[in-house]
């Protein structure tokens, strides 16, 4: 599901190719 991030929150994530195009996975707030 979606996680709420503060506006301007820096995150680290991996981009993978999904069926609908690029998608972010493994999103980690820094």
C-alpha positions in Angstrom: 0.0 0.0 0.0 0.9 3.7 0.0 2.9 5.2 2.8 2.4 8.8 3.8 5.6 10.9 3.5 6.1 14.4 4.7 6.4 17.0 1.9 10.0 17.4 1.0 10.9 14.0 2.7 13.9 12.5 1.1 13.5 8.8 0.2 15.6 6.1 -1.3 14.1 3.6 -3.7 14.7 1.1 -6.4 13.0 1.6 -9.8 11.8 -1.5 -11.5 10.0 -2.2 -14.8 6.4 -3.0 -14.1 3.6 -3.9 -16.5 2.6 -0.3 -16.7 6.1 1.1 -17.0 8.7 2.1 -14.4 7.6 1.8 -10.8 9.3 2.5 -7.4 10.0 -0.4 -5.1 11.7 -0.7 -1.7 10.9 2.9 -0.7 12.8 3.9 2.4 12.5 7.3 4.1 15.9 8.8 4.9 
